[in-house]
Amino acid sequence: MESESSQTALIRQLEERLLQPNVRKSARDVADLLAIAVVVAIAMCGCARIAPTPLPTQGMVLVPAGEFKMGSEVGLTDEQPAHTVFLDAFWIDQTEVTNAMYNLCVQSGACGRPSVTSYFDDPAYSNHPVVSVSWEDAKAYCAWAGRRLPTEAEWEKAASWDPVKNEKRVYAWGNDFDCKKGNFEGSGCDGYEKTSPVGSLPSGASAYGAMDMAGNVWEWVNDAFIETDPFGTRENYYAVSPSSNPQGVDPSITVYRVMRGGAWKMNFGNGRAAYRLWFGLSDSYDFTGFRCAHAE
């Protein structure tokens, strides 16, 4: 009862703020106040499996519709050929999903706990990206939050495309590697031994404002993956993929799923935006995390 009384008091405070005379409030102020009120109301009614926020794009950055260059002509075989892709507008999380955010889903019963919980259970790491989660875990969280995993193409555009210059970047921040702009394994200059709190390195943001797209943790995306044979006995997906809103290879023919971005550990590709890594959809490690997307 004490908890319910405090929640009722919070709603009354919010109501008073909304109705305050002679105080100008923006539309976003009003939306945020109403959002908090709805979250409190959800808690009071015990609707545990309802996502924690009624704002579908809160904490996300918008990537407008348009073309971008996907892949790399100088990267590994499975990054080739570089090709033009059109994507509809979408939103993507500005940061990786944190331990605190993921814990809300666990508490609701919609998500399982990470396979290793030493960091997950430590309040000091609440704002670090959740790790030791599988592709299946990531997909479940995004669905619970009213979102979805980004496609591989969406992730790469959000990480690498510069809409002002209309050109692709090698890294999220530009074309030259800078160990101070991402949390990388053995770089010796980012200041973190393992994961870092999300958004800790704002100078490494992409042109769209997405943080940690290079380094910190490898990020699951929705697409399935088939390894490309460098001797040409297996067709390269990039050579035949759709030019508009590609969804990846048929997921029924492989258990592998794509990961992007590099990490504090297992940093293949050094954070290059076009680099592709893959693991089994049930695999989880202390360097695997994710972020979600949402259609415009």
DORO-872556 format. One record per residue: x, y, z of N, C-alpha, C in turn; residue number from 0; residue in three letters. Coordinates in steps of 0.001 Angstrom, whole numbers, plus 500000, padded with zeros to 6 digits. Layout:
REM DORO-872556
{node {X,Y,Z},{X,Y,Z},{X,Y,Z},NUM,ALA},
...
//
This chain:
REM DORO-872556
{node {500825,498790,500000},{500000,500000,500000},{500856,501256,500000},0,MET},
{node {501996,501162,500723},{502863,502339,500774},{503383,502676,499395},1,GLU},
{node {503765,501612,498612},{504254,501833,497258},{503166,502436,496392},2,SER},
{node {501944,501921,496521},{500841,502444,495715},{500562,503888,496058},3,GLU},
{node {500662,504275,497350},{500419,505658,497758},{501449,506585,497155},4,SER},
{node {502722,506137,497139},{503777,506976,496568},{503581,507144,495073},5,SER},
{node {503107,506095,494384},{502848,506187,492953},{501696,507138,492669},6,GLN},
{node {500661,507072,493528},{499532,507987,493375},{499985,509423,493582},7,THR},
{node {500866,509633,494562},{501387,510980,494822},{502181,511495,493632},8,ALA},
{node {502947,510598,492989},{503729,511006,491820},{502813,511440,490694},9,LEU},
{node {501733,510703,490464},{500794,511082,489413},{500190,512455,489711},10,ILE},
{node {499878,512710,490984},{499323,514020,491349},{500329,515136,491094},11,ARG},
{node {501601,514871,491413},{502637,515869,491143},{502743,516157,489652},12,GLN},
{node {502677,515105,488851},{502742,515277,487401},{501548,516082,486898},13,LEU},
{node {500379,515791,487472},{499177,516520,487079},{499318,518005,487405},14,GLU},
{node {499873,518312,488571},{500077,519703,488961},{501040,520408,488017},15,GLU},
{node {502099,519684,487610},{503068,520289,486676},{502429,520582,485327},16,ARG},
{node {501587,519660,484883},{500925,519859,483595},{499964,521039,483625},17,LEU},
{node {499339,521261,484768},{498309,522297,484872},{498831,523616,485440},18,LEU},
{node {500145,523710,485671},{500712,524936,486218},{500409,526126,485301},19,GLN},
{node {499814,527193,485832},{499553,528382,485006},{500835,529185,484790},20,PRO},
{node {500856,529919,483695},{501947,530850,483403},{503304,530180,483249},21,ASN},
{node {503323,528899,483016},{504581,528196,482774},{504489,527539,481400},22,VAL},
{node {505368,527971,480496},{505335,527431,479141},{505966,526050,479119},23,ARG},
{node {505299,525122,478453},{505810,523769,478333},{505790,523374,476868},24,LYS},
{node {506903,522784,476429},{506972,522329,475049},{506145,521065,474881},25,SER},
{node {505910,520689,473626},{505172,519453,473355},{505938,518250,473892},26,ALA},
{node {507285,518311,473829},{508085,517199,474345},{507972,517112,475864},27,ARG},
{node {507927,518273,476552},{507751,518273,478008},{506451,517556,478380},28,ASP},
{node {505394,517916,477696},{504093,517324,477979},{504121,515820,477703},29,VAL},
{node {504741,515447,476566},{504811,514029,476210},{505587,513239,477251},30,ALA},
{node {506701,513807,477726},{507511,513108,478719},{506763,512949,480040},31,ASP},
{node {506045,513996,480456},{505282,513913,481695},{504193,512851,481596},32,LEU},
{node {503513,512833,480461},{502474,511830,480258},{503071,510428,480208},33,LEU},
{node {504265,510311,479611},{504934,509012,479533},{505226,508469,480918},34,ALA},
{node {505738,509341,481792},{506035,508909,483162},{504752,508472,483862},35,ILE},
{node {503684,509235,483667},{502408,508895,484297},{501916,507531,483837},36,ALA},
{node {502067,507237,482551},{501620,505944,482038},{502451,504810,482626},37,VAL},
{node {503782,505021,482741},{504641,503996,483325},{504221,503698,484756},38,VAL},
{node {503933,504768,485533},{503495,504579,486918},{502175,503827,486954},39,VAL},
{node {501264,504196,486051},{499962,503522,486016},{500115,502042,485688},40,ALA},
{node {501041,501735,484787},{501307,500334,484440},{501802,499581,485667},41,ILE},
{node {502729,500227,486404},{503261,499581,487606},{502160,499324,488623},42,ALA},
{node {501219,500289,488759},{500152,500141,489742},{499179,499034,489370},43,MET},
{node {498957,498837,488082},{497986,497817,487676},{498619,496440,487561},44,CYS},
{node {499970,496387,487642},{500644,495095,487581},{500694,494507,486194},45,GLY},
{node {500641,495349,485173},{500687,494862,483781},{502143,494595,483413},46,CYS},
{node {502709,493533,483929},{504151,493324,483901},{504729,493212,482505},47,ALA},
{node {504034,492593,481588},{504631,492335,480289},{504507,493501,479325},48,ARG},
{node {503888,494588,479765},{503809,495767,478916},{505165,496463,478910},49,ILE},
{node {505621,496910,477756},{506918,497580,477648},{506959,498808,478537},50,ALA},
{node {508163,499231,478994},{508274,500266,480012},{508013,501675,479536},51,PRO},
{node {507951,501909,478244},{507738,503270,477765},{506686,503307,476671},52,THR},
{node {505764,504276,476711},{504761,504370,475661},{505242,505190,474476},53,PRO},
{node {506457,505736,474561},{506980,506527,473452},{507794,505610,472547},54,LEU},
{node {507319,505271,471351},{507969,504252,470527},{509375,504605,470082},55,PRO},
{node {509710,505895,470020},{511035,506267,469521},{511865,507017,470560},56,THR},
{node {511506,506903,471819},{512271,507559,472875},{513683,506972,472935},57,GLN},
{node {514703,507845,473007},{516080,507387,473075},{516628,506892,471753},58,GLY},
{node {515978,507255,470636},{516400,506785,469322},{516775,507970,468433},59,MET},
{node {517515,507680,467364},{517848,508708,466372},{517205,508312,465045},60,VAL},
{node {516788,509307,464292},{516114,509071,463017},{517116,509002,461873},61,LEU},
{node {516952,507993,461027},{517740,507880,459797},{516740,508024,458641},62,VAL},
{node {516763,509154,457932},{515773,509388,456870},{515896,508396,455721},63,PRO},
{node {514843,508282,454963},{514841,507407,453790},{515861,507898,452770},64,ALA},
{node {516409,506960,452016},{517351,507334,450962},{518353,506230,450683},65,GLY},
{node {519214,506501,449727},{520233,505542,449316},{521513,505725,450132},66,GLU},
{node {522284,504662,450213},{523631,504741,450770},{524465,503632,450141},67,PHE},
{node {525763,503710,450332},{526663,502701,449788},{526953,501667,450873},68,LYS},
{node {526597,500406,450607},{526779,499327,451569},{527946,498442,451142},69,MET},
{node {528723,497964,452122},{529851,497103,451820},{531130,497882,451584},70,GLY},
{node {532143,497190,451101},{533455,497808,450877},{534190,497091,449759},71,SER},
{node {534811,497845,448895},{535592,497253,447802},{536974,496831,448268},72,GLU},
{node {537410,497326,449427},{538750,497016,449913},{538711,496150,451165},73,VAL},
{node {537508,495766,451595},{537377,494936,452785},{537475,493462,452456},74,GLY},
{node {536978,492626,453360},{537011,491188,453155},{535999,490772,452084},75,LEU},
{node {536133,489532,451636},{535287,489046,450544},{533803,489208,450840},76,THR},
{node {533402,488913,452083},{531965,488977,452375},{531437,490402,452508},77,ASP},
{node {532320,491402,452394},{531891,492804,452379},{531733,493326,450952},78,GLU},
{node {532028,492481,449972},{532037,492896,448576},{530894,492231,447804},79,GLN},
{node {530486,492902,446717},{530933,494222,446263},{530216,495347,447014},80,PRO},
{node {530840,496508,447042},{530127,497684,447534},{528958,497936,446593},81,ALA},
{node {527800,498261,447124},{526615,498383,446277},{525658,499402,446873},82,HIS},
{node {524860,500008,446013},{523912,501026,446446},{522631,500372,446939},83,THR},
{node {522185,500809,448112},{520980,500260,448732},{520055,501406,449121},84,VAL},
{node {518771,501243,448839},{517766,502207,449304},{517095,501633,450557},85,PHE},
{node {516948,502489,451578},{516254,502095,452795},{515138,503073,453104},86,LEU},
{node {514009,502546,453531},{512962,503406,454072},{513476,504055,455351},87,ASP},
{node {512840,505140,455766},{513230,505816,457004},{513037,504872,458190},88,ALA},
{node {513912,504987,459173},{513797,504169,460380},{514450,504898,461549},89,PHE},
{node {514140,504438,462738},{514767,504901,463959},{515668,503798,464488},90,TRP},
{node {516757,504188,465156},{517645,503214,465775},{518066,503751,467138},91,ILE},
{node {518228,502858,468111},{518624,503288,469445},{519911,504107,469383},92,ASP},
{node {519950,505202,470116},{521155,506026,470134},{522303,505300,470811},93,GLN},
{node {521993,504437,471762},{523023,503669,472459},{522649,502197,472480},94,THR},
{node {523600,501391,472876},{523322,499976,473087},{522384,499811,474288},95,GLU},
{node {521620,498745,474293},{520720,498452,475410},{521562,498170,476651},96,VAL},
{node {521224,498815,477760},{522006,498699,478987},{521502,497572,479886},97,THR},
{node {522299,497269,480903},{521876,496283,481901},{520573,496706,482572},98,ASN},
{node {520465,498002,482901},{519255,498493,483567},{518030,498341,482674},99,ALA},
{node {518178,498664,481389},{517068,498547,480453},{516659,497082,480273},100,MET},
{node {517660,496228,480107},{517361,494808,479892},{516738,494186,481133},101,TYR},
{node {517142,494654,482303},{516605,494108,483542},{515100,494343,483664},102,ASN},
{node {514605,495441,483111},{513161,495685,483127},{512421,494569,482401},103,LEU},
{node {513008,494125,481294},{512394,493035,480528},{512481,491723,481300},104,CYS},
{node {513611,491502,481969},{513760,490298,482787},{512725,490293,483907},105,VAL},
{node {512574,491441,484569},{511620,491535,485673},{510184,491323,485200},106,GLN},
{node {509915,491676,483960},{508564,491486,483423},{508267,490032,483097},107,SER},
{node {509318,489223,482989},{509133,487829,482617},{509225,487578,481127},108,GLY},
{node {509458,488630,480336},{509509,488485,478875},{510903,488152,478365},109,ALA},
{node {511931,488353,479186},{513315,488090,478777},{513993,487178,479791},110,CYS},
{node {514900,486345,479299},{515706,485534,480191},{516923,486305,480672},111,GLY},
{node {517499,485876,481780},{518697,486515,482291},{519880,486211,481382},112,ARG},
{node {520880,487110,481332},{522086,486820,480547},{522726,485511,481019},113,PRO},
{node {523514,484887,480144},{524128,483602,480480},{525175,483744,481574},114,SER},
{node {525798,484904,481670},{526716,485234,482767},{526206,486535,483375},115,VAL},
{node {526055,486580,484700},{525357,487713,485312},{526215,488550,486252},116,THR},
{node {527536,488344,486258},{528384,489075,487203},{528277,490583,487017},117,SER},
{node {528241,491045,485763},{528080,492482,485506},{526609,492890,485570},118,TYR},
{node {525759,492029,485101},{524323,492322,485079},{523783,492572,486484},119,PHE},
{node {524278,491838,487452},{523787,491954,488826},{524502,493034,489638},120,ASP},
{node {525508,493650,489057},{526294,494665,489767},{525758,496053,489426},121,ASP},
{node {525194,496788,490406},{524636,498124,490131},{525641,499100,489515},122,PRO},
{node {526923,498865,489737},{527940,499755,489169},{527968,499690,487646},123,ALA},
{node {527397,498620,487097},{527399,498438,485641},{526006,498641,485033},124,TYR},
{node {525118,499289,485743},{523740,499435,485268},{523656,500181,483945},125,SER},
{node {524590,501123,483707},{524565,501911,482471},{525565,501400,481439},126,ASN},
{node {526100,500211,481665},{526950,499554,480667},{526060,498716,479758},127,HIS},
{node {526521,498412,478559},{525695,497568,477685},{525519,496176,478273},128,PRO},
{node {524316,495634,478160},{524098,494268,478596},{524924,493355,477686},129,VAL},
{node {525564,492353,478280},{526367,491391,477523},{525950,489981,477903},130,VAL},
{node {526579,489016,477266},{526236,487601,477485},{524781,487334,477126},131,SER},
{node {524328,487984,476060},{522978,487751,475545},{523072,487221,474115},132,VAL},
{node {522194,486327,473769},{522162,485721,472446},{521322,486562,471488},133,SER},
{node {521347,486163,470219},{520475,486803,469221},{519020,486611,469616},134,TRP},
{node {518699,485432,470130},{517329,485162,470561},{516925,486077,471718},135,GLU},
{node {517840,486306,472657},{517567,487224,473768},{517331,488645,473251},136,ASP},
{node {518190,489067,472327},{518087,490419,471782},{516759,490610,471056},137,ALA},
{node {516385,489619,470288},{515126,489701,469543},{513936,489779,470493},138,LYS},
{node {513993,489003,471579},{512902,489004,472560},{512785,490362,473239},139,ALA},
{node {513914,490953,473597},{513872,492269,474255},{513272,493316,473326},140,TYR},
{node {513760,493372,472094},{513265,494402,471168},{511766,494248,470932},141,CYS},
{node {511284,493006,470829},{509844,492782,470647},{509081,493261,471870},142,ALA},
{node {509591,492966,473063},{508945,493399,474304},{508879,494920,474383},143,TRP},
{node {509920,495589,473894},{509976,497054,473932},{509195,497707,472801},144,ALA},
{node {508513,496903,471966},{507752,497457,470853},{508639,497857,469690},145,GLY},
{node {509808,497230,469606},{510770,497544,468547},{511197,496246,467874},146,ARG},
{node {512310,496269,467193},{512825,495076,466525},{514331,495239,466372},147,ARG},
{node {515021,494169,466047},{516434,494294,465733},{516590,495012,464391},148,LEU},
{node {517614,495849,464253},{517837,496486,462945},{518303,495452,461933},149,PRO},
{node {517994,495690,460677},{518596,494863,459637},{520071,495239,459532},150,THR},
{node {520816,494377,458870},{522238,494657,458685},{522434,495950,457895},151,GLU},
{node {521606,496160,456902},{521720,497374,456087},{521388,498612,456908},152,ALA},
{node {520353,498535,457728},{520000,499678,458578},{521139,500018,459528},153,GLU},
{node {521695,498990,460150},{522794,499223,461094},{523968,499915,460379},154,TRP},
{node {524327,499411,459202},{525484,499966,458509},{525248,501404,458051},155,GLU},
{node {524043,501706,457607},{523763,503090,457207},{523840,504017,458408},156,LYS},
{node {523227,503623,459521},{523248,504457,460724},{524662,504676,461228},157,ALA},
{node {525533,503686,460993},{526908,503764,461483},{527844,504522,460556},158,ALA},
{node {527593,504477,459253},{528644,504908,458330},{528290,506003,457330},159,SER},
{node {527018,506257,457090},{526680,507178,456013},{526688,508624,456488},160,TRP},
{node {527296,509494,455714},{527312,510929,455996},{526338,511601,455032},161,ASP},
{node {525134,511969,455509},{524126,512527,454597},{524453,513935,454126},162,PRO},
{node {525331,514631,454815},{525715,515985,454396},{526680,515917,453220},163,VAL},
{node {527686,515058,453346},{528665,514901,452261},{528221,513870,451231},164,LYS},
{node {527152,513140,451560},{526644,512105,450669},{527734,511077,450346},165,ASN},
{node {528415,510632,451404},{529474,509655,451219},{529591,508743,452435},166,GLU},
{node {530240,507618,452220},{530386,506623,453283},{531665,506867,454076},167,LYS},
{node {531572,506646,455381},{532728,506712,456251},{533246,505299,456520},168,ARG},
{node {534539,505186,456726},{535119,503896,457085},{534728,503527,458517},169,VAL},
{node {534807,504517,459392},{534403,504356,460792},{533213,505281,461054},170,TYR},
{node {532580,505110,462174},{531401,505930,462475},{531726,507414,462437},171,ALA},
{node {532908,507806,462880},{533280,509223,462992},{534008,509777,461773},172,TRP},
{node {534540,508920,460918},{535315,509405,459774},{536105,508291,459131},173,GLY},
{node {537166,508629,458438},{537916,507632,457669},{539232,507207,458300},174,ASN},
{node {539609,507828,459412},{540862,507487,460070},{540593,506877,461440},175,ASP},
{node {541283,505793,461748},{541093,505140,463041},{541593,506041,464170},176,PHE},
{node {540814,506096,465254},{541187,506890,466421},{540741,506112,467656},177,ASP},
{node {541707,505582,468415},{541372,504725,469548},{540670,505468,470669},178,CYS},
{node {540661,506806,470630},{539967,507570,471657},{538476,507737,471353},179,LYS},
{node {538056,507277,470183},{536665,507455,469777},{535840,506177,469854},180,LYS},
{node {536471,505110,470321},{535759,503850,470482},{536453,502984,471512},181,GLY},
{node {535699,502105,472154},{536243,501217,473177},{536702,499924,472513},182,ASN},
{node {538006,499833,472241},{538544,498707,471491},{539518,497879,472315},183,PHE},
{node {539634,496629,471944},{540553,495720,472617},{542002,496153,472410},184,GLU},
{node {542721,496283,473501},{544150,496539,473414},{544551,497866,472816},185,GLY},
{node {543602,498813,472660},{543961,500093,472039},{544803,500938,472987},186,SER},
{node {544623,500745,474304},{545481,501419,475266},{545209,502885,475475},187,GLY},
{node {544191,503431,474847},{543972,504876,475021},{542517,505261,475232},188,CYS},
{node {541592,504292,475256},{540179,504664,475439},{539790,504765,476911},189,ASP},
{node {540661,504279,477808},{540423,504452,479230},{539589,503368,479886},190,GLY},
{node {539220,502311,479149},{538376,501259,479716},{539002,499894,479479},191,TYR},
{node {539002,499085,480542},{539570,497743,480429},{538597,496796,479752},192,GLU},
{node {537313,496944,480078},{536281,496102,479465},{535210,497015,478871},193,LYS},
{node {533916,496759,479143},{532885,497628,478577},{532928,499010,479220},194,THR},
{node {532382,499971,478533},{532270,501339,479045},{530797,501712,479133},195,SER},
{node {530439,502653,480016},{529042,503110,480044},{528631,503594,478654},196,PRO},
{node {527420,503315,478249},{526999,503680,476891},{527099,505195,476694},197,VAL},
{node {527514,505604,475510},{527612,507024,475199},{528783,507737,475841},198,GLY},
{node {529774,506984,476351},{530911,507605,477053},{531879,508306,476111},199,SER},
{node {531832,507973,474829},{532780,508524,473858},{532008,509247,472749},200,LEU},
{node {531428,510414,473066},{530565,511103,472093},{531294,511557,470830},201,PRO},
{node {532610,511716,470897},{533343,512126,469696},{533351,511023,468646},202,SER},
{node {532955,509809,469058},{532896,508703,468112},{531519,508469,467520},203,GLY},
{node {530597,509406,467740},{529230,509248,467230},{529192,509254,465708},204,ALA},
{node {528189,508595,465163},{527991,508603,463710},{527369,509921,463281},205,SER},
{node {527250,510118,461979},{526667,511357,461456},{525222,511538,461905},206,ALA},
{node {524531,510444,462204},{523138,510517,462650},{523011,510632,464170},207,TYR},
{node {524151,510591,464875},{524133,510743,466326},{524079,509449,467107},208,GLY},
{node {524241,508309,466443},{524265,507027,467144},{525631,506834,467803},209,ALA},
{node {525621,506403,469064},{526849,506247,469845},{527333,504794,469839},210,MET},
{node {528637,504624,470018},{529248,503297,470206},{528975,502346,469037},211,ASP},
{node {528866,502895,467844},{528689,502027,466682},{530008,501360,466292},212,MET},
{node {531102,501818,466867},{532416,501188,466690},{532982,500940,468080},213,ALA},
{node {533111,499681,468454},{533659,499352,469751},{532599,499143,470821},214,GLY},
{node {533068,498874,472020},{532289,498567,473225},{531783,497126,473190},215,ASN},
{node {530708,496818,472445},{530287,495418,472303},{529870,495141,470859},216,VAL},
{node {530066,493899,470434},{529514,493474,469157},{528001,493493,469252},217,TRP},
{node {527341,493938,468198},{525890,494109,468237},{525181,493152,467272},218,GLU},
{node {524246,492399,467831},{523420,491531,466990},{522545,492377,466066},219,TRP},
{node {522407,491952,464830},{521404,492520,463925},{520488,491386,463483},220,VAL},
{node {519458,491698,462751},{518436,490692,462454},{518860,489657,461425},221,ASN},
{node {519761,490014,460521},{520048,489186,459355},{520742,487865,459669},222,ASP},
{node {520361,486847,458918},{521072,485571,458927},{522316,485693,458055},223,ALA},
{node {523249,484757,458215},{524535,484863,457520},{524961,483509,456969},224,PHE},
{node {525480,483531,455743},{526166,482377,455165},{527558,482845,454764},225,ILE},
{node {528575,482141,455240},{529949,482552,454945},{530228,482462,453456},226,GLU},
{node {530905,483471,452951},{531259,483506,451537},{532536,482702,451296},227,THR},
{node {532508,481872,450293},{533682,481090,449924},{534581,481947,449025},228,ASP},
{node {535831,482243,449443},{536705,483105,448633},{537071,482506,447279},229,PRO},
{node {536855,481195,447092},{537181,480566,445817},{536009,480579,444844},230,PHE},
{node {534908,481189,445270},{533808,481411,444344},{532850,480256,444185},231,GLY},
{node {532940,479238,445047},{532029,478100,444910},{530680,478359,445575},232,THR},
{node {530590,479450,446329},{529310,479839,446931},{529046,481300,446589},233,ARG},
{node {527862,481599,446141},{527549,482948,445680},{527545,483950,446829},234,GLU},
{node {528154,485094,446596},{528206,486150,447604},{526857,486842,447686},235,ASN},
{node {526288,486906,448884},{524971,487503,449052},{524932,488949,448574},236,TYR},
{node {525983,489715,448833},{525999,491120,448428},{525885,491287,446913},237,TYR},
{node {526292,490286,446161},{526236,490384,444700},{524817,490215,444175},238,ALA},
{node {523942,489624,444981},{522587,489335,444517},{521512,489885,445440},239,VAL},
{node {521907,490600,446484},{520929,491087,447459},{520033,492161,446847},240,SER},
{node {518807,492306,447338},{517894,493328,446820},{518481,494726,446992},241,PRO},
{node {518166,495598,446082},{518684,496972,446150},{517814,497863,447031},242,SER},
{node {516690,497337,447500},{515786,498117,448353},{515422,497303,449595},243,SER},
{node {515727,497843,450758},{515374,497236,452049},{515727,495755,452140},244,ASN},
{node {516990,495384,451914},{517381,493970,451984},{517197,493413,453395},245,PRO},
{node {516795,492148,453464},{516515,491495,454749},{517489,490373,455075},246,GLN},
{node {518492,490160,454253},{519456,489098,454506},{519055,487782,453876},247,GLY},
{node {519902,486771,454043},{519619,485460,453456},{518481,484793,454221},248,VAL},
{node {517921,483767,453628},{516823,483032,454239},{517269,482482,455602},249,ASP},
{node {516649,482908,456704},{517096,482455,458027},{516862,480973,458291},250,PRO},
{node {516043,480326,457462},{515753,478909,457681},{516900,478002,457239},251,SER},
{node {517867,478550,456501},{518942,477697,455971},{520231,477814,456771},252,ILE},
{node {520250,478602,457838},{521462,478747,458634},{521126,479163,460058},253,THR},
{node {521944,478744,461009},{521752,479152,462407},{522607,480368,462736},254,VAL},
{node {523384,480850,461763},{524270,481986,462021},{523536,483306,461854},255,TYR},
{node {523895,484277,462712},{523334,485620,462638},{524471,486636,462676},256,ARG},
{node {524256,487747,462015},{525303,488759,461839},{525476,489609,463096},257,VAL},
{node {526731,489982,463346},{527063,490944,464397},{527872,492068,463763},258,MET},
{node {527733,493250,464328},{528407,494417,463769},{529085,495264,464853},259,ARG},
{node {530137,495997,464451},{530637,497114,465237},{531929,496967,466007},260,GLY},
{node {532408,495751,466283},{533617,495632,467086},{533324,495746,468573},261,GLY},
{node {534343,495489,469392},{534111,495451,470834},{535402,495647,471611},262,ALA},
{node {535253,495656,472930},{536408,495743,473815},{537234,494460,473753},263,TRP},
{node {536677,493421,473145},{537302,492107,473057},{536921,491491,471716},264,LYS},
{node {537763,490639,471178},{537486,490015,469882},{537226,491090,468832},265,MET},
{node {538136,492044,468763},{537891,493226,467936},{538349,493049,466493},266,ASN},
{node {537832,492039,465832},{538111,491880,464410},{537561,493081,463650},267,PHE},
{node {538280,493520,462644},{537813,494629,461817},{538091,495993,462387},268,GLY},
{node {538545,496053,463663},{538932,497330,464270},{537859,498400,464193},269,ASN},
{node {536609,497989,464231},{535525,498963,464254},{535098,499486,462898},270,GLY},
{node {535624,498906,461815},{535169,499348,460490},{533678,499074,460340},271,ARG},
{node {532946,500039,459818},{531484,499930,459748},{531009,498833,458801},272,ALA},
{node {531809,498475,457815},{531388,497469,456832},{531732,496047,457268},273,ALA},
{node {532519,495905,458330},{532984,494573,458740},{531834,493730,459275},274,TYR},
{node {531818,492449,458899},{530740,491535,459279},{531313,490372,460087},275,ARG},
{node {530714,490119,461248},{531054,488964,462070},{529783,488154,462270},276,LEU},
{node {529907,486891,462633},{528710,486086,462820},{528935,485044,463909},277,TRP},
{node {527849,484734,464613},{527828,483660,465599},{526486,482941,465491},278,PHE},
{node {526388,481813,466188},{525130,481089,466210},{524072,481864,466976},279,GLY},
{node {522831,481717,466586},{521757,482535,467159},{521540,482296,468652},280,LEU},
{node {522045,481174,469186},{521917,480902,470621},{523205,481197,471389},281,SER},
{node {524252,481640,470691},{525532,481926,471336},{525451,483210,472155},282,ASP},
{node {526203,483257,473235},{526293,484483,474023},{527680,484561,474649},283,SER},
{node {528241,485758,474629},{529592,485967,475149},{529637,487289,475907},284,TYR},
{node {530760,487521,476584},{530871,488753,477369},{531206,489974,476516},285,ASP},
{node {531122,489825,475204},{531330,490953,474301},{530165,491095,473324},286,PHE},
{node {529061,490390,473561},{527901,490481,472659},{526769,491263,473294},287,THR},
{node {526266,492271,472582},{525141,493081,473023},{524268,493407,471825},288,GLY},
{node {523527,494506,471904},{522641,494849,470794},{522003,496217,471031},289,PHE},
{node {521345,496714,470004},{520454,497851,470098},{519236,497542,469225},290,ARG},
{node {518178,498299,469368},{516927,498027,468636},{516652,499104,467592},291,CYS},
{node {515718,498813,466726},{515276,499762,465696},{513754,499825,465689},292,ALA},
{node {513239,500780,464921},{511786,500979,464820},{511505,501644,463494},293,HIS},
{node {510481,501180,462794},{510115,501790,461516},{509624,503217,461737},294,ALA},
{node {509873,504095,460775},{509412,505474,460854},{507895,505508,460747},295,GLU},
//
